[in-house]
Amino acid sequence: MKISTKGRYGLTIMMELAAKYGEGPISLKSIAEKNQLSEHYLEQLIAPLRNAGLVKSIRGAYGGYVLSREASEITAGDVIRVLEGPISPVDFTEEDDPAKRNLWLRIRDGIANVLDSTTLLDLITYQEQDAADNYMFYI
């Protein structure tokens, strides 16, 4: 399974909204400029996110978008499923071989587990572990 630009950019939108949660609405224009993305493309992605109840739109001169729930309550899986559809590496229902069908199911479940256990809060507060563990020793 490969996540397309829809999923990647949609996750970018959601992470930007999560980082500013509680500070008021954020415009797609500001998200597009900050991340060097097409504002027009982001407009196409925000509609399904709004329809799925993940974001709310605020009208007016200082309007924009806000998360509908806290960042800790929205997972990467929520976002990816809305924009990419069901998570599945292959159409395993057509698979005749039970061993391969089981493999595809385990891969699907593994991907779903990672996406569903990673919240927007996890993504915006992520820090590389290796940076703190790398020590330089001189002899």
N, C-alpha and C positions, 0 to 999 in steps of 0.2 A: 504494500500500500504506500502510495506516495501522496503527501499532503500538497495540494496545489497552492497557487498564490492566493486563492480565495481564503483558504484556511489560515495561511500564514499571515496575510494582511488583516484578516478578521481578528486573529489573536492579538496582533499589534494594536488594533483599535481598542479592544477590550482591556489590554494592559495599560494603555494610556488613560482610559477612563478610570481604571482601578487605581492608578497612581494619584489621580486627582479627586478620588471619591470624597464627597463631603464638601468640596470647594466650589460647587456650582457646575453648570453645564460647560462642556468643552466642545468647541466647533470642530467639524471635520477638516476645515481648512487648516487649523493649527496643528492637528495630528498629521495631515498630509505634508505640511511644510517641515515639521520637526523630523519626520521619518523619510522625507524625500519620496513620497508616493503620490500617485494621481488622486486628486480630490474627487474627480468624477468616478473613479473606480471604487473608492471608499463609500461613496453615496450608494452604489449598487449593493455593497456588502452590508451596510447598516440596516437596510430595510428588512431582510430576513431575521436579523438579530433583534430588531424591534418587534417584529411579528411573533417571534418566539418568546417574547417577554424578558429578554436579557438586558435590554436597554430601554430607556424612555427618552422621548424627544421633548425638548422645551422650546417653545416658539418665542419669537421676539428678537429685538436687537442684540441682546446678550444671551441668546438662546444657544442651543447645541444639544448635546447628548449626555446622559448620566446613566450609570449602572442602575438597574432596577432593584438589585439586592447588593449586599456587601460583597467585596471581592473574595472573602473566605467561603462564600456560599455558591460561587460560580466556578465550575471546573473547565479545564481545557477541553474535556470531552463534550461538555454542553455546547461550546462554541464550534468545535470541529464538526459535530453531528449536524448542527444547523446549516453550516456552509458546505460541507462535503457529502453529507448523507451518511448512511450506515457505515460502520467501520468493519471492513472485511477485505482481506488480501485477495481473495478469489471468490467466485460464485461456487461455494463448496456443495451446494444442494445438487449440482450436476455431477459431483464426484462419485464414481462407482466404487472406488477402492476405499474401504473403511479406514485403513492406516493413514492414507493421505487426507481423508476428510477430518480425521482426528487431529492431524498436524495443522490444517488450516484453522480449525476451531481453537486450538491452543494458541496459535499466533494471534488470531482475532481477540481472544480473551486477554492475552498478555498486553496487547496494544490498548485495549479498552481499559484495563486495570491501571496502566500508567496515566492515560488521559483523565480517567475519572478520579484518580487520587491526587491530581495536581490542580490546585486552585489558582485563580488569578493572583491571590495574595502570595502564594508560593512563588509565582513567576516574577512578581515585581519586587520581592524581597530576596531573591536568589543571590547568593554570593558564591563565587568559586571557592571550593574547598581546597584545591591544590595550592592556591596562592598563599594561604596561611601555613600550609605544611611544607612548603619548599624552603629549605634552609641552605645557605651556601657556606661550605666549610673550606677554609684555606689551611694548607699545611706548609 
